[in-house]
Amino acid sequence: MAALTRRAALATTTSALAAPWILPRSALGQQKPARIRLGISTFLSGPASVFGVPGRNAADLLIAQLNARGGIAGVPVEALVIDEAPGVNFLLGECRRLAQNENVDVMLASISSGSCLAVAPLAEELKLPNIMWDCGTQRIFEEGSWRWSVRTQANAVPEIVAPLLYLLKIRPEVQTVAVVNQDYAWGRDSWAIWKSAMEAIKPGIKVVAELFPKFGATDFSTEITRLQALRPDVVFSTSWGGELDTFVRQAAERRLFERSLFVLPLAESSLERVGKTLPEGVIVGARGDHWFLHPTAKDTERLKGFVTEYRKRFGLYPIYPTFHMAQALFALEAAYGKAIAANGGAWPSREQLMDTLRGLEFDHLTGRMKIREDGQGLEPMLIGLSKHVPEYPFPVLDRMVLFPPELVMNPMGTKGLEWVKTLSMETVAKTPAPIPYKA
């Protein structure tokens, strides 16, 4: 496993980045630094690397473009990337090392929900700005108040509520459901949200199986055999990365998709990898409105340019981890710019940067988003049905619905698991009109 990967953002800036910034942290104050050093944690190895490496790739591309434009307020950016795969203890050690030995200015951490729950207290201890660029657990800002962390994407509540609303809009007669989720914080939390919301909106739907294969599983034959026998109307799974890919392939081999309607809130990131093994008619989520064929943004110069450059450099279409990384970097750039302007042109302190991140509104690849005062990002949820088209060798999204954050995200100061219990069929009725796929 790769423990540490260093990447300068642009070869042309190597000489400018050669001399280390040697002033102690207390001396930085509002002096303009020679460079901004970012510590980024993502999965670089293991099954989750199919999800984590694209995030790293997006950072490489966007930081290179940022530095080509002159950096942030004239300051070049450098990223030091660490592998999240060895586990939480390893990650915490690496984050501490980056902060204390490598003098990183900001951390972008992490993918795993368990990692984010562990990194937030460490950021408080180190007084190190931390942007949670991808993890989904809603518990972070509900169970704690963090001075040094914000999240530039949504969380499990809207990511689960939106596909549930979509399901009940198109299939209100559903009577039975089963879950196949990874056995760790994200899998358990996301199922709790789905189950509570489902019971509130449509009481009486029977849960026929709750299956939690271990995190990192490669064989789902036991779960698939159980589902074949039970024949639930709906199979719900928030698995992701290589595990979701494997589950989809094994389920398709045994024709499970012919027996049940699948709801896969994280499947956008798997579409290109599983190809047309995934049949038509599966409910697919994009963890936000992250889709390279976004129904309202696909023809904008910003999104078209990103898709073109990403494909040219990496040979693949961007998936939602790349959008999440982009949002973190766009937020960071916008926050520095706003803080510098508010500071009379002087370089902001870490405290000023964090104050600016809260309440920040900024443009990104598919629109504009806001970070609430509690540190939680707000974004729409894009849900659609898989469809096979001649233009692509993998499914695209059809009958897409963009759920506004105010419909699917619990308000600040409330807890998601309690808030979803207030939902009803009236919430389903507010589902926006679907947008068909257009080549």
Buried (B, 14 or more C-beta within 10 A) or exposed (E): EEEEBEBBBBEEBEEBBEEEBEEEBEEBEBEEBBBBBBBBBBBBBBBBBBBBBBBBBBBBBBBBBBBEEEBBBEBBBBBBBBBBBBEBEBBBBBBBBBBEEBBBBBBBBBBBBBBBBBBBBBBBEBEBBBBBBBBBBBBBBBEEEBBBBBBBBBBBBBBBBBBBBBBBBBEEEBEBBBBBBBBBBBBBBBBBBBBBBBBBBBEEBEBBBEBBBEBBBEEBEEBBEBBBEBEBBBBBBBBBBBBBBBBBBBBBEBEBBEBBBBBBBBBBBBBBBBBBBBBEBBBBBBBBBBBBBBBBBBEBEBBBEBBEBBEEEBEEBBBBBBBBBBBBBBBBBBBBBBBBEEBEEBBBBBEBBBBBBBEBEBEBBBBEBBBBEBBBBBBBBBBBBBBBEEEBEBBBBBBBBBBBBEBBBBEEEBEBBEBBEEBEEEBBEEBBEBBEBEE
